[in-house]
């Protein structure tokens, strides 16, 4: 039997007892217990909160359960109406009035009452009118405390619709609100913009500092993002490091400004514990215009496609969805599937770009660069597949293959009698964070027979965000006897203080600085400063991307004597580099 059925049964009994004739109640008479006594006993000691109210809703009587539920004494209750106990905002007109029907038909209401000390009490109230003679006199009230159940329901709803970490809405609520906003926009003839945002390289934070640090960063980011939306806009934390926005009533011309505001909100570093951390974001945008409306699913899918494009474009930017992007997304999915097969079928090849000492013209090193020899499309540039490999984790297997192949080829050139030169291999972020990286490299060196002195590992500044972790990992690698260089130096956010903390042997000046040293005084000054700093720290310095003789002479005059770039040679297959090694030099020495 349900709670409501029990209540109705109870009141039918109460009213039947109250209206029954004493003389006709044989059981009561035989026990010498009057119906009034039975009624009062049942009323007073019932664990269910029961009260009697007059026509105005003023309490006439209340049992102990009512007084416990609401915190008032019986005399205090008689000074109050049930309407006066309603929580602020509750509608008193929901209560029965003079027009309430007579008879025993109950009325059920969910009410929020105010406890004597102020907190809210949610009750399921059943109100049954009663009469004296043929006139309505008031009603019985039975109150079931639903506070705990309501809190549980609210908690479950919060869990279903909100993110525990940031307190922001989750994907489910975002989609529901977006559907509502799109419907309203269709009626009003306005546009809605949806933005999908990822924090760039957020995995580095979790892997380098720990998940608690990453969670704190997400909470700080979420707080900043709340300042980027208006009254009619919406922000959600959908998963991991992904946030979503929608902007209602937005014109197409205002989309870029909204995205730039969000990106700009991350410019100031975040202070978490002892660390100052710079982060950037990639944003994908889809727009539902008044002329070409979209539904929520389509709009979110398109924003996700645009986000993938923003990541491919180098991150820290935003991209607006177009039909061309959709075609590119399909091609990307196909490429990812083919990349998996390429790993299984050994479709990768190594190319090497020689490093030259301009004073002698001799080849003094070679950087290993991976290429994908597709069976149908031929040679595929790393720019087309490395970002995908980094996202889906294939980069670890590719990186290990590159390392093994480069070491094996380096050893084979030495056995062939060519001048012994170190081979340089780029470590991916995922590789660098592997706990068994040192053991893996040691095993590869042992199996290929290459002396560690002829292996150079290239890291990027982004790998050094956690100074203590990076220093420990680099010390482990240095114990093997190999060389460590910092690639693309000057393009990251890391503090220069790490140069004296890390066991680094060489700096590689990024090609973006070298490209314009003859036309941009700022780039020229940066390059000269890097060279001077490297000399003071007793580090070798290599300039990448050298393409003209003027660049070469500028570098040489400023003390950078090691270069690589198309001025000397593009990346070459292993057999062609072997021919250059056999020749001994690439070009005549460059004299001052």
Beta strands, then each sheet from edge to edge (+ up, - down):
strand 1: 49-54
strand 2: 59-62
strand 3: 106-114
strand 4: 120-132
strand 5: 135-145
strand 6: 192-199
strand 7: 234-239
strand 8: 242-247
strand 9: 270-272
strand 10: 275-277
strand 11: 281-288
strand 12: 318-320
strand 13: 348-357
strand 14: 362-374
strand 15: 378-380
strand 16: 422-426
strand 17: 455-460
strand 18: 483-489
strand 19: 506-509
strand 20: 540-543
strand 21: 562-563
strand 22: 572-573
sheet 1: 2+ 1- 5+ 4- 3+
sheet 2: 7+ 8- 6+ 11- 12-
sheet 3: 9+ 10-
sheet 4: 15+ 14- 13+ 21- 20- 19- 18- 17- 16-
sheet 5: 15+ 14- 13+ 22-
end
